[in-house]
Amino acid sequence: MAHSVVIIGSGFGGIGMAIRLREAGVHDVVILEKAADLGGTWRDNTYPGAACDVPSHLYSFSFERKTDWSRRFPPQPEILEYLRHCARKYGVLGRIRFGTEVTEARFDEDAALWRVSTTAGELDARVLISACGQLNRPELPPIEGRESFAGPAFHSSRWDHGTDLRGRRVAVIGTGASAIQIVPEIAKEAAELRLFQRSAPYVIDKPDRPYRAWERAVLRTVPGAYELSRARIYTMFEARALGFIRYPRLMGLLERGFHRHLAEQVGDPGLRADLVPGYRMGCKRILLSGDYYPALNRPNVDLVTDPVERITATGIATADRAYEVDAIVYATGFRSTEFLSPMKIAGRGGRELNEAWRDGAQAHLGITVSGFPNLFLLYGPYTNLGHNSIIYMLESQFRYVAGCVRALRDAGLAWIDVKPDVQDAFTREMRERMRATVWEAGCKSWYMTADGKVVNNWPGYTFAYRRATRRPDPRDFRARHATAR
């Protein structure tokens, strides 16, 4: 018997979607999770210092407030426990099939079902929802000799907790969001830390601190206090969208603040010059940290800006020098534009999603793909942000997808499929609007495909996205009634 809904992934997207579907009266929901625990990126990233760069009151579901966060910016263990709490409280935990990785899904037009193949067997679904996210497949750099290194080497999202880095010579390759959290922690205990930087990031101060007991008491007991805090943070972050999506020159104001922050924290002129990015602020992800630059001042830390040419059995070589190290950490990000890979997804007529996306990922509102009926994406193309909380975007998508599932049920439809012209019009609009954004200001980032298309980010305000996804428009879809053949 086919399940009403099958969701792939049990991070914020999968857990939140299942909760919203239950509230909509859809109870036959199964979540397929390849790992042994829920949590998505917050399960995978357990490196030292792992934390969120969005304040805790906004990086949480609006329908499940948490007033006892320990800090303004939540650390990884607390976020993971919050997700576990939500899954338990809303009856989702028992719906998750752990250790079940999806390898393939094919749409059976005659039966109007998704035939889903997993490492644990086969199952059918009337609706298939991908909640895999954008940051789940580690990117390892194609450096010559990478496999020859004799010591421990691992990606930041696959942290080897059995490797003791105390008193050892450690290399960190990469200077992205994970690196700026890892470096200050390793620097405290490593004998030597060499940080290999390809391009300098913009790092601004992170106004983090523990919540005081009285603050948590106010949030817990005073009506509206938590909601006011959440609204204030949202408004403050949303105001930054002007510089990202409409007037990139406004980023110059933030750049001046960055230079002041850098000058205050790094006294060495040579080191400071190496830490100044060569692109417009916001073109790549802006990073938050209060201890990254101080860590680079430590005598046991060395910033290497020469390109890595190869890795040897004993270390890392640039054109001019060989560095002997005992361990290598790859803080090199994720394959973020390959949204559903390595799964094989085949829609109507057997057309594979990789073929449909050969010119870059496309999905109407980042959610539905023409030719793939009853398939819905969470955190899909054009839904990432540079300025606000992705949880807000996910909740917009939850409402839209739940509306589609209700429409299937209430109207007696076998399937709905977004029209090609609707998807094409949306994609053209996104690409046109993207030209005005800071993300196309001349840098290369993880937001881009290999041929230079920005397909990850939403070039607008988050409240505009919520308005656009308020409810599905029947005119956008082709449909087949359950009795039709």
Buried (B, 14 or more C-beta within 10 A) or exposed (E): EBBBBBBBBBBBBBBBBBBBBBEBEBEBBBBBBBBEBBBBBBBBBBBBBBBBBBBBBBBBBEEBBBBEBEBBBBBBEBBBBBBBEBBEEBEBBEBBBBEBBBEBBBBEBEEBBBBBBBEBEEBBBBBBBBBBBBBBBBBBBEBEBBEEBEBBBBBBBEBBEEBEBEEBBBBBBBBBBBBBBBBBBBBBBBEBBBBBBEBBBBBBBBEBEEBEEEBBBBBEEEEEBBEEBBEEBBEEBBEBBBBBBBBBEBBEEBBEEBEEBBEEBBEEEEBBEBBEBEBBBBBBBBBBBBBBBBBBEBEBBBBBBEEBBBBBEBBBBBEEEEBBBBBBBBBBBBBBBBBBBEBBBBBBEEBBBBEBBEEBBBBBBBBBBBBBBBBBBBBBBBBBBBBBBBBBBBBBBBBBBBBBBBBBBEEEBBBBBBBEEBBEEBBEEBBEBBEEBBBBBEBEBBBBBEEEBBBBBBBBBBBEBBEBBEEBEEEBBBBBEEEEE
